Amino acid sequence: MPHQTPLHAAHVEAGARMVDFAGWDMPVNYGSQIEEHHAVRTDAGMFDVSHMLALDLTGAGATDYLRKLLANDVAKIKTPGKALYSCMLNEKGGVIDDLIVYYFADDKYRIVVNAGTADKDVAWMRKQIAAQGANVTLEPRRDMAMIAVQGPNARARTWAAIPGSESASATLKPFNAIEIGPMMIARTGYTGEDGFEITLPAQDAAALWTDLMAAGVRPCGLGARDTLRLEAGMNLYGQDMDDNVSPLNAGLSWTVDMKDETRNFVGRDALEANPPTARLIGLILQDKGVLRAHQQVFTEHGEGETTSGTFSPTLQKSIAFARVPLDVAPGDAVEVDIRGKRLKAVAVKLPFARNGQALV
């Protein structure tokens, strides 16, 4: 029996098509994935992301613990509410998960991890607490729900739905968060559009969902979320990276911070011993067809593989991420094996689209 979020009844009542996603019964669309995609690019859409897990980390040793746990360095965030994107690695340098960590004080952080990896993540984090003897407390917050409101009008429509929230969040900078009582409003997202990710007590989620709909925010399912994130050039755990893929080969070198040579985070030795052998790049199909994950890519520098692929509603073309040899560059012509035929594609710099605009 799949898990259900606090908004499950609202999805069913709205006629959503429900699917199993990472053990959760989640809406894939509410009738039209394409219309939901365009709603986010042009106005405002919202996603139930309560299947992801928020974790509260507190204690005097919190900063030191995270500096050992994560490939990115939390020591560089000093402003309360500031968020940091990072990978959490195993000893071999593979990605256990990618996550966002919010800093509120040296002894207070919130971490948001993926749904499908949540149990594995918590077990790993607790193992590392024990290994370090860290003076911290890790609290999974399954009592909280999360709603992502995304699009050029997302903030204005959120302010209409939550009285008093505009004065508290109007000056909030991108990738920052504020706490309003038990609610956390973060200016983060996964679609390439402006907006908020709102974490709130589970019992309040359905009422906020209804108020956001009344303010003109369109419910969107996981289908639109995937096409939007792919256009925005954002990795998906389990497709574009996993326990056996280094962040250096997954287009995430920018999230690995080795400036402090004394910071011996988990996986550092493996990354230093194994320089990148591939790069993640965008592909646009020139011939007719649809790019999908795990299709073979042929380049003049060797072979690669697509990791995610779809038809882009914004570009009206088929697009993909591909892990290819390091020497492949934007503008290079490549070929992709689709059902036994080699079709023409061109390599491009990511992202494909952001803030409502096609970039390639």
N, C-alpha and C positions, 0 to 999 in steps of 0.2 A: 504493500500500500504506500504510494508516494506521500511525502510530506506535503502539507498545505500551509500557505502563508496566511496571515490574518486577513488578507484581501481575497482569499479564494472564493468566497460566496459572491463578492462583488463581480468577479470575473465571470463566474457561471451565469449570474443574473443578467449580465450585459451580453451574453451570447458568445463569449470568447471560445475559440477552438483551443482546447486544453491538450497539452502533451506532457510526457514525462521528460523532465530536464534535470539531470544530475540527481535523480531521486525525488524531485519536487514536481507536483502537478501545476504546470504554469501555462499562461496564455501565450499562444504563438501568434495569434492575431485576433482582431475583433471583426473580421469580415474582409478587410483589404490591407494586406501588408504594404502595398505600394502607397496607398493613401496615408497610412500611418507614417511611413517614411517621409513623405513630402510634408506632412503636418509638422514634423520636427524640423525639417530644413527651412520651412517658411513661416511657421507660427509657434506652436507649442504642443508638445506631446508628453505623456508621462508613462513611466514603466514601474511596475512592482518589482523591486529588487530585494525584497525581504528574504529571499532564499540565500542571499549572501549573508555572511556572519560578521557582526560587529563584536569586537573584543576590547574590553577596557583593561589597560595595563597600568598598575599603580605601584608605588613603592620607591624608596630612596635609590634603589639600584636600576631603575627603569632605563635611564639613558645608556648606562654602561652595557646593560643587557642587549638593548637593540643595536648598539654599535657592533656587538659581536654577532648578533643574529642575522643582520641584513647586509646586503651588498652595497646599498646606498648608506650615507652617513647622516644619522639623525642629528649629529652635533651641529650641523650647519643650519638647522632651523631653530630659531630663538624666539620668534614672534608667536605668542599664544594664538592657536587656531591654524597656524601654517601647516599645510599638508606636504607630504613627500611620497613620491612613487618609488617603489623598490621591488627587487626580487629577493626572495628568501631561498638560499641555495643549500644543497647537500654538500657533503665533503668532496664529491667529485666535480663540483661546479655546476651540476644540473639544477634546473629551476623547480623547486618544490611548489612555489606559487608566486604570483605577482600580486602586490597588495598596495593599499594606501594607508599611511600612518599619519595621524593628526597629532600635533604637539600642543599641549595645553600648559604644561609645566614640566620641569625636569623629572618630576615624580608622577606625571599623569599623561597618558597617551591613549588614543583610541585607534584601533587597527581594523580595517575592513578587508576580509579575505573572500575568495571565490566560494561559491556554493559547493561545487563538486569536490573541492579540496579541503573543506572546512574541518572535517574530523581529523584528516591527516595533518593539517596545519597545527591544530590544537595539541595533538600528541607530540609533534616535533617541538613546538614551542615549550611544552612542559618538560620534555627531555632536556632541552637546552637550559631551562631554568635550573634543573637538577645538576646538570653538568657544570654550570657556572657557579652554583651555590648562590644564585642571584636573590637579592632581597626585594622580590616583586610579587605581586598578586595578579594573576591572569583570570579575567572573568568573562566568559562567553555571554553575550546579551541576546539570547533567543526571546527575551521579553520585549525586544524592540522590533519595529518594522522600518522599512526603508522605501522611499518613493523618489525616483529621479524625474524631475521636470526639466525638459530640454527643448531648446528652440529660441529663436530671436526674441520672442515675446514671453518666454518662460518666466523670467523674474517678475515682470509686471503682472502676469496672471496669478503667480504665487502670492504676490502682495495683496491682490484682490481677495484671494481665498483665505489668507491668514491675517486677520486684522492686527495691526501693530507690528507686523514683521518688516515693513519697508524701512521704518526708522532704524531698526536694528541691523538690517542687512544691506541697505542701499550702497554703503561704501565698502562692502566686503570685496576684496580683490580676488581674482581667479586663483584657485587652489588654496583657498583659506576657508575657515569655518568659524561659526560662532555657536555658543550654547545659549538657548533661551529656555530657562527652566530645564525640563527633561528632554527638550527637543534640541537637535543639532542641525543647523542649516549649513551645508557646505557648497561652495561654488565650484564643484567638480562635476565630472560627467564622463560619458563614454561614447558620445556621438559626434564630437567635433563641433558642437553648438554650445552656446552659453546656457546657463541654467543653474539649478540647485539640485543637490541630493539631500533629502530631508530624512533624518533618523528620528523616530518618535515612538512613544509607548505603543505597543501593539494594539491596545484597546482603543486607541484614538485614530488608527490608520483608516478605517472604513469611512469615518466622518470626513477626514481630510480629503480622501479620494473623491467623495461626493462633492465637496466644496470646490475642489480643483476642476471637476467636470463642469460645475455650474459657472465657473470663471472662464470657461472656454478651452480648457486643456483636454486634448484628445487622448483617451487610453490607447496605448500601443503595446504590442506583444514582442516576444523574443525574436520573431522574424525580422521586424524592422530594426530592432536593436542590433542584429548581426549585420545587416546591409549598411547601416549607419556607421558602425564601428569600423567596418572594413574600408569604407570610403574615407574615414578619418585616419586610417593608418594605424589603428590600435590593435595590438596583439590580443589573441584569445587563448587563454590557458588550455592546454590539451590539444590544440591544433597548431599554433605557431611556436609553441615551446612546451616543454615538459621536463620531467626529472632527468631525462637523458640529453637535454639540449642546453648548451651554455648560453647565457645571456649575450655573450660576445658573438654568437652565431645567430642570434634571434633579433638583431636590430636594436638591442637594449644596452649597448656599451655605455650609452650616456647615463644609465642608471647605476653603473658600477663606479664607486668612488674609492680610488686607491691613493689619494693625495697624502693621507696620514699613513706613513710607512709602518707605524707602530700598531695600527688597528688591524688585528688579525681576525677578520670576520670569517665565518664558516664558508668554505669554498674558495677562499682567496688563493691558497697555495695551488689549487688545481687550475684556477684561471691563469695564474702567472706561469704555470708549467705548460699550459696549452693555449697558445695564442689563437685568435680566430682563424677559421679555415673557410668560412663562408659569410655571405652577407644576405640580409633580407631586403628584397627590393619589390617594387610594384610591377605588375604586368598589365598591359591592355591588349586584349585580343583584337587582331586586325581582320581575321576571317570570321565567318559565322560559326557560332557555337557558344558554349558556356564553360568558363573555367571553374573547376572545383578543386578541392584539396587532393593532394597526393597524385597529381599528374606529373609525368616526367617532362623536364624542361631541357632543351638542347641549346647550348650557347657555343661560341667559338672558343671559349675557355674551359669547356667541360660541361658535365651534366648537373642539373639541379632538380628541385621538386617544388611544386606549389604546396603551400601549407593551408591557405584559405582561398576560396574563390566564390564569385557570385555574379549576377547581373546587376550592374549599378543603376538604380533608378535616377540618380542625378546626372550621370554621364551618358546614360542610355547605351552603355557598352559593357562588355564582360571584363571583369577585373580580377586580379588575384595578388596575393603575396607569394613570393617564391624565394626559397633558400637556394642561392646560386654561388658559383665560385667568386672569390673576392674581386677578380678583375672585371667582372661584368659591371657596366656603368649605365646610367640613364641615357636613353637614346639608342642603345644597342638593339639590334634585331635578334630575336630568338624564335624558337619553335617549341610548341607544346603538343605532346601526344594526347589527343582526345579520341578515345575509342579507336585506337589503331591508326589514326591519321595525324600527320604532323601539320599543325596549323600555325600561321604566322602571328607573332605577338611582338610588342615593343616594351623594353624595360623603361620604367619611369621612377622618378623620385617620389617617395611617399610624403604626405598623404595625397589621396586623389581629390578630396573635397574637404572644405572646412568653412564654418561660418556662412553656410548657404551658397558658397561659391565652388565651382569646379576649378581645380588648380592644375589640371593636366589636359 
